[in-house]
Amino acid sequence: MNVDFIFKIAAIGIIVTVLNLLLVRSGREEQALLTTLAGLVVVLLMIVKAIAELFGEIKSVFGL
């Protein structure tokens, strides 16, 4: 795993947090919730892709 991967996830978290705070303070709680869920989905998709690559490398190492 690359350090850039961790920084990307942290950056997405910071952006989502700032957007969430801005939307909640402006009275748009529904949009804040949707923004948080969208950020969570993006991060989860990134993690699933990384895990799939890890399993692919494991399979190639063991020749499966």
N, C-alpha and C positions, 0 to 999 in steps of 0.2 A: 504494500500500500504506500502510496506516495503522500508526502506532506501536503502537496497541493490539494489533494482530495479532502483532507481535513480542513484546510483553509477555505475551500469552496463551500463546504457544509456550514462552517462558521459564518461565512459571509451571507449565505442565504438566511441563516438564523437571525443575524443582525438586521438585515433588510426587512424580514418579516416582522420582527419585533418593533422596529420603527414605524412601519406601515400600520401595524396593529394599534400602537399607541396613538398615532395620528387619527385613525378612523374612530377609535373609541372616544377620544376627546371631542371629535366633531359630531358625535351622536349617531354614528353609523356602526352599531354593534354587529349587525348581520354581515356587512361587508368585511368587518374585522375578522369575524369567525371564518368566513370563506377564504380570506387571505391566509389565515393561519393554516387552514386545511390544505390549501394549494401548496404552501411551502412545505408542509409535512409530506404531501404526495411526491413532490419533486425530490426531496431528500431520500425518501424511501425508494424511489425508482433508481436514484444514483447508487444507493447501497445494494439493491438487488442486482444491478448491472455489475458492480464490483465483485459481488459474491459469485455470480455466474462466471466471470473471468477467472476468479480464484479456483473454482471447481474445474474449469477447462485446463488450467495449468497443472493442477493436481493429476488430472487424467492423463495429460501428456507426459508427466514425469514418471508415472507408474505404468505407462503404456496400456492403459485400459481403453 
